[in-house]
Amino acid sequence: MLRKKGSVILCGAFLFITWNAILVLLLWGRTPAGQSGQPGREHRELAAEPTSSDVVGDVLRMADTFEAELERQKDILLEIQKHQSLWDPKAQAKGKLVTAPRQPVIPILVIACNRVTVKRCLDKLLQLRPSAELHPIIVSQDCGHAETAEVIRSYGDQVTHLKQPDLSNVAVHPGHKKFQGYYKISRHYRWALNQVFKTLGHSSVVIVEDDLEVAPDFFEYFGGLLPVLKSDPSLWCVSAWNDNGREGYVDPSKSNLLYRTDFFPGLGWMLLKDVWEELEPKWPAAFWDDWMRQPEQRRDRSCIRPEISRTLTFGRQGVSLGQFFDKYLRYIKLNAEFVPFTKIDLSYLKEETYREEFMKEAYSAPVVTYEEVKQGQLKGQGPFRLQYSTKDSFKMLAKNLGIMDDLKSGVPRTGYRGVVSFISRGRRIYLAPPPGWTKYDASWS
């Protein structure tokens, strides 16, 4: 494409200069009135005999015209040279390209069903969206719920409204009839993601559900982390969610702090097309999020997650019937401070750098007891380390400290190499396995 543009510009420049050269030659060869040739009868009768001063004046005027034409050609050639870096690969290689790089398009896929409160989700997305071109909003609706469809249609061309065509029940094992909703959700996700990547041709997407509200820097967060995700094969997603992100369990002064985690968080997450092409052929019939947390899918890859969540769920009702909502989810702290992630150096998140620094901080922290943490008897600002060695000891400590105690394929929520980071009574605590940890035990689930 660049070579084609370059050829067109060169051809245009050549034709322009050639035309002007012909024009100049015509001007140069033009004979001043009455100096040569055979003037017509009318001219002989009307024109007076030219004087030497008339000849000099005509010559000077032609010289001025000639000079003006050359100056125009010079200006046009300078303009072409100035823009050469736009289509000349050699000029780009020499660093002459001064135009800003094109920003990537990151669409937002809203998974909807039968909640008219999708309006709250969409209103916030549209309010905060910095660019309609860079962040098209695609609402994919399952269920065929008329009232919800009407709410989505009310946004007109501000959003793209897709409708999942297959609304039939999914054939399931008799014992799974009560889980029919989970089967439909998984089917919907597969269809919607295929629409984004295969039909619409996008290379990345941020997925939110219709009961999520987003933070002021939601778009900035994913815009800053897209290059990190693309450049690091040890990552496979970026999430806006901290499972232990309740008020009092995060450091409010660290809104710019990010982590790697081995646990797939979901609830506002970014996925690349090449990862979807890997997952789609084996996509599960149900319980897609827990399936994502299995080692066969994760393949020792991590996600990025924030200290303070960039999403907040307001949907208590759903197929999970409010599981965890009243105890944990409703208290998640939503970030309120805008962090310019696109301008921050995020190289510390690279695998080797992050692992070395994080593990050094966690395992150089002094070991303390549960009683010291719970009763506020810690001395110093921390951080401190609590140690667990079995599934039961982890669950007991997590439950009593107020963080989520469930494990999926042996991985604790927010865990990185077995370590869970959170705040307790104003101190940073690392709930960690003994030194020398090597891998997760899938039986811890």
C-alpha positions in Angstrom: 0.0 0.0 0.0 2.8 2.4 0.9 4.7 1.6 -2.3 1.5 2.2 -4.3 1.0 5.6 -2.7 4.6 6.5 -3.3 4.2 5.7 -7.0 1.1 7.8 -7.3 2.8 10.8 -5.7 6.0 10.5 -7.8 3.9 10.2 -11.0 1.9 13.3 -10.0 5.0 15.2 -9.2 6.6 14.3 -12.6 3.5 15.3 -14.6 3.2 18.6 -12.7 6.9 19.5 -13.3 6.7 18.5 -16.9 3.6 20.6 -17.5 5.3 23.6 -15.9 8.4 23.1 -17.9 6.4 23.2 -21.1 4.6 26.3 -19.9 7.9 28.0 -19.1 9.4 27.1 -22.5 6.3 28.5 -24.2 6.7 31.7 -22.2 10.4 31.9 -23.0 9.8 31.3 -26.7 7.0 33.8 -27.0 7.8 36.6 -29.3 7.2 40.1 -28.0 4.5 42.0 -30.0 5.9 43.3 -33.3 9.4 41.8 -33.0 9.2 38.9 -35.4 6.8 36.9 -37.6 4.1 38.3 -39.7 1.5 40.1 -37.7 -2.1 40.0 -38.9 -3.6 42.9 -40.8 -5.6 44.1 -37.8 -2.4 44.2 -35.8 -0.5 46.1 -38.5 -3.2 48.7 -38.6 -3.7 49.1 -34.8 -0.3 48.6 -33.3 2.3 51.3 -33.2 5.9 50.6 -34.0 7.4 49.1 -30.8 10.2 50.9 -29.1 13.4 49.5 -27.4 11.9 50.3 -24.0 8.8 48.1 -24.9 11.0 45.2 -25.7 13.0 45.5 -22.5 9.7 45.7 -20.5 8.3 42.5 -22.1 11.6 40.7 -21.4 11.5 41.7 -17.8 7.9 40.6 -17.4 8.8 37.2 -18.9 11.7 36.9 -16.6 9.5 37.6 -13.6 7.0 35.0 -14.8 9.8 32.5 -15.3 11.1 33.1 -11.8 7.6 32.8 -10.3 7.1 29.4 -12.0 10.4 28.1 -10.8 9.5 29.2 -7.3 6.2 27.4 -7.4 7.9 24.2 -8.6 10.5 24.5 -5.7 7.7 24.9 -3.1 5.9 21.8 -4.4 9.0 19.7 -4.5 9.8 20.8 -0.9 6.2 19.8 0.1 6.6 16.4 -1.5 10.0 15.9 0.2 8.5 16.8 3.6 5.8 14.1 3.2 8.1 11.5 1.7 8.4 9.7 5.1 4.7 8.8 4.9 5.3 6.4 2.0 9.0 5.8 1.8 10.1 2.8 4.0 13.7 3.9 3.9 12.7 7.3 5.4 10.8 5.5 8.1 13.7 3.3 8.9 15.9 6.4 9.4 13.4 7.7 12.0 12.0 10.5 9.8 8.4 9.6 10.3 7.0 12.3 12.6 3.3 11.4 12.3 1.7 9.9 15.4 1.2 6.1 15.2 -2.4 5.0 14.6 -4.1 4.0 17.8 -5.5 0.5 18.0 -9.2 -0.2 17.9 -10.4 -1.9 21.1 -14.1 -2.8 20.9 -16.2 -3.3 24.0 -18.5 -6.4 23.9 -21.4 -6.1 26.3 -23.0 -9.5 27.0 -26.7 -8.9 27.7 -29.8 -11.0 28.3 -32.9 -9.9 30.2 -31.7 -7.0 32.4 -33.2 -3.6 31.5 -30.5 -2.3 33.9 -28.1 -2.7 31.0 -28.9 1.0 30.6 -26.7 1.7 33.6 -23.8 -0.2 32.1 -24.2 1.5 28.6 -24.7 5.0 30.0 -21.4 4.8 31.9 -19.5 3.3 28.9 -20.8 6.0 26.6 -20.2 8.8 29.1 -16.5 7.7 29.6 -15.7 6.5 26.1 -12.9 8.8 24.6 -13.6 7.8 21.0 -16.4 6.1 19.2 -14.0 5.1 16.4 -11.4 3.5 18.7 -14.0 1.9 21.1 -17.1 0.7 19.2 -19.6 -0.7 21.7 -21.2 -4.0 20.6 -24.1 -5.3 22.6 -24.8 -9.0 22.1 -28.2 -10.0 23.5 -29.4 -13.5 24.3 -32.8 -14.5 25.7 -35.0 -12.5 23.3 -36.2 -10.3 26.2 -38.3 -7.5 24.5 -37.9 -4.8 27.2 -34.2 -5.2 27.2 -34.0 -5.2 23.4 -36.0 -1.9 23.5 -33.5 -0.3 25.9 -30.6 -1.3 23.7 -32.4 0.0 20.5 -32.9 3.3 22.2 -29.2 4.1 21.8 -29.5 4.1 18.1 -26.1 4.1 16.2 -24.2 4.7 19.4 -24.0 0.9 19.8 -24.2 -2.1 17.6 -27.0 -4.4 18.6 -26.5 -8.1 17.9 -29.0 -10.8 18.7 -28.0 -14.4 19.4 -30.2 -16.3 17.0 -30.5 -19.6 18.8 -32.8 -19.2 21.8 -33.6 -22.9 22.2 -32.8 -25.0 25.3 -29.5 -26.8 25.3 -29.7 -30.6 25.5 -28.1 -31.4 28.8 -27.7 -34.4 31.1 -30.8 -34.9 33.3 -28.8 -34.0 36.4 -27.8 -30.7 34.8 -31.3 -29.3 34.0 -31.0 -26.8 36.8 -27.8 -25.5 35.1 -29.5 -24.8 31.8 -28.7 -21.1 32.2 -25.0 -21.8 32.4 -25.2 -23.8 29.1 -26.9 -20.9 27.4 -24.4 -18.4 28.7 -21.5 -20.5 27.3 -23.2 -20.8 24.0 -23.9 -17.1 23.8 -20.2 -16.2 24.6 -19.0 -18.5 21.8 -21.4 -16.9 19.3 -20.7 -13.3 20.4 -16.9 -13.7 20.4 -17.1 -15.3 16.9 -19.1 -12.2 15.8 -16.4 -9.9 17.1 -13.4 -11.7 15.8 -14.6 -13.6 12.7 -17.5 -11.5 11.4 -16.4 -8.0 12.4 -12.7 -8.7 12.1 -11.4 -7.2 15.3 -8.0 -8.2 16.7 -8.9 -7.6 20.4 -11.9 -7.1 22.6 -12.9 -6.1 26.1 -15.8 -8.2 27.4 -18.2 -6.8 30.1 -21.5 -8.1 31.2 -24.7 -6.1 31.4 -24.4 -5.7 35.2 -21.0 -4.0 35.3 -20.2 -0.3 35.9 -16.8 0.9 34.8 -14.3 3.3 36.4 -13.3 6.7 35.0 -10.0 5.2 33.6 -11.5 2.0 32.3 -10.6 2.8 28.7 -7.2 4.2 29.6 -6.5 1.0 31.6 -7.0 -1.3 28.7 -5.4 1.0 26.2 -2.3 1.1 28.2 -2.2 -2.7 28.7 -3.0 -3.8 25.2 0.7 -3.5 24.1 1.8 -5.4 27.2 -0.6 -8.2 26.5 0.4 -8.4 22.8 4.1 -8.4 23.5 4.2 -11.0 26.3 3.3 -14.7 25.4 3.2 -15.5 29.1 0.1 -13.4 29.5 -3.3 -14.4 28.1 -5.7 -11.8 29.4 -6.0 -8.4 31.2 -8.8 -8.1 33.8 -10.3 -5.0 35.4 -11.2 -7.0 38.5 -9.7 -7.7 41.9 -11.5 -10.6 43.6 -10.3 -9.3 47.0 -10.8 -5.7 46.1 -13.2 -4.7 48.9 -12.9 -1.5 50.8 -10.2 -2.0 53.5 -8.5 -4.8 51.6 -6.8 -2.6 49.0 -4.4 0.3 49.3 -6.2 3.5 48.2 -2.9 5.2 47.6 -1.9 2.6 45.0 -4.5 3.1 42.2 -1.7 2.7 39.7 -0.5 -0.6 41.1 -0.9 -3.7 38.8 -0.3 -7.4 39.4 0.2 -10.6 37.5 -2.1 -13.3 38.6 -2.5 -17.0 37.8 -6.2 -16.9 38.5 -8.5 -15.9 35.6 -10.6 -13.0 37.1 -13.1 -12.2 34.4 -15.6 -9.4 35.1 -14.3 -6.9 32.5 -11.4 -8.6 30.7 -9.5 -8.2 27.4 -8.9 -11.1 25.0 -6.8 -11.2 21.8 -7.9 -12.9 18.6 -5.1 -15.4 18.5 -6.0 -16.6 22.0 -9.7 -17.0 21.0 -8.6 -19.0 17.9 -6.9 -21.3 20.4 -9.9 -21.6 22.7 -12.9 -21.6 20.4 -12.5 -25.1 18.9 -12.7 -26.6 22.4 -15.0 -24.1 24.0 -17.1 -25.8 26.8 -20.8 -26.4 26.8 -21.1 -24.7 30.2 -19.3 -23.1 33.1 -16.9 -21.4 30.7 -15.2 -19.3 33.4 -14.1 -22.2 35.5 -13.1 -24.0 32.3 -10.8 -21.1 31.6 -9.1 -21.7 35.0 -8.2 -25.2 34.2 -4.4 -25.9 33.6 -5.2 -27.2 30.1 -6.4 -23.8 29.1 -4.3 -21.5 31.2 -1.1 -23.3 30.2 0.9 -21.5 33.0 0.0 -18.1 31.6 -1.0 -15.2 33.7 -3.5 -12.3 33.6 -2.9 -8.7 34.6 -5.2 -7.4 37.4 -5.3 -4.1 39.3 -5.0 -3.3 43.0 -8.2 -1.4 42.8 -10.9 -2.7 40.5 -12.0 -0.9 37.3 -15.4 -2.6 37.3 -18.1 -3.0 39.8 -21.0 -5.4 39.6 -24.5 -4.3 40.5 -26.4 -7.4 39.4 -27.3 -9.5 42.4 -29.8 -11.5 40.4 -28.6 -14.0 37.8 -27.9 -17.6 37.1 -25.6 -17.8 40.2 -28.6 -16.6 42.4 -26.5 -14.0 44.2 -23.6 -16.3 45.1 -20.9 -14.3 46.8 -22.7 -11.0 46.0 -24.0 -10.1 49.4 -20.8 -11.2 51.2 -18.1 -9.9 48.8 -19.1 -8.4 45.4 -21.3 -5.6 46.6 -18.4 -4.2 48.6 -15.8 -4.1 45.9 -14.1 -0.7 45.7 -14.4 1.0 42.3 -11.4 3.1 41.3 -12.3 6.8 41.2 -8.9 8.3 40.3 -7.9 8.6 36.6 -4.5 6.9 36.1 -2.8 7.7 32.7 -1.7 4.1 32.0 -0.9 4.9 28.3 1.9 7.2 29.6 3.2 4.9 32.4 6.2 2.6 32.0 4.6 -0.9 32.5 7.8 -2.9 31.7 7.8 -4.1 35.4 5.0 -6.5 34.4 7.2 -8.5 32.1 7.4 -12.1 33.4 11.0 -12.4 34.6 11.2 -8.9 36.0 7.9 -9.2 37.8 8.5 -12.7 39.2 11.9 -11.7 40.7 10.7 -8.5 42.3 7.4 -9.8 43.6 8.8 -13.0 45.1 11.7 -11.1 46.6 9.3 -8.7 48.4 6.9 -11.5 49.5 9.6 -13.8 50.9 11.8 -11.2 52.4 8.8 -10.0 54.5 8.9 -11.3 58.1 6.6 -14.2 58.9 3.8 -13.4 61.4 0.9 -15.4 62.9 -2.8 -15.2 62.2 -3.4 -13.9 65.8 -0.9 -11.0 65.3 -2.6 -10.0 62.1 -6.2 -10.4 63.3 -5.6 -8.6 66.6 -3.6 -5.7 65.1 -0.4 -6.6 66.9 1.9 -6.1 63.9 4.8 -3.8 64.5 6.0 -1.7 61.7 4.5 -0.8 58.3 5.1 -4.1 56.6 4.7 -5.9 54.4 4.3 -9.1 56.4 4.0 -12.8 55.4 1.4 -15.4 56.6 2.3 -18.9 55.6 0.0 -21.8 54.7 1.1 -25.3 53.7 -2.2 -27.2 53.0 -5.5 -26.6 51.3 -7.2 -26.5 54.7 -4.8 -24.1 56.2 -5.2 -21.7 53.3 -9.0 -21.9 53.5 -9.0 -21.3 57.2 -6.7 -18.3 57.1 -8.4 -16.8 54.0 -11.9 -17.2 55.5 -11.0 -15.8 58.9 -9.1 -12.8 57.3 -12.1 -12.0 55.1 -10.7 -12.7 51.7 -12.1 -15.2 49.2 -11.2 -18.8 50.2 -12.2 -20.8 47.2 -9.6 -22.4 44.8 -10.0 -23.3 41.2 -7.7 -26.1 39.9 -5.7 -25.4 43.0 -5.2 -21.7 42.2 -6.4 -19.1 44.9 -8.2 -16.0 43.7 -5.7 -13.2 42.8 -2.9 -15.7 43.5 0.5 -15.5 41.8 2.8 -18.5 42.3 0.6 -19.4 45.3 0.9 -15.9 46.9 -2.2 -13.8 47.6 -1.6 -10.1 48.3 -4.1 -7.9 50.2 -4.4 -5.3 52.9 -5.4 -6.1 56.5 -5.7 -3.3 59.1 -3.7 -1.0 56.9 -0.8 -3.5 56.5 0.2 -5.3 53.3 -0.1 -9.1 53.9 1.2 -11.8 51.7 -0.6 -15.1 52.3 2.0 -17.5 50.8 3.1 -21.1 50.6 6.5 -22.2 52.1 9.6 -21.1 50.2 10.4 -23.4 47.3 6.9 -23.5 45.8 6.9 -25.1 42.4 3.4 -25.7 41.1 -0.3 -25.7 42.0 -2.0 -28.9 43.2 -5.2 -29.3 41.1 -6.7 -31.5 43.8 -7.0 -28.3 46.0 -10.4 -27.4 44.6 
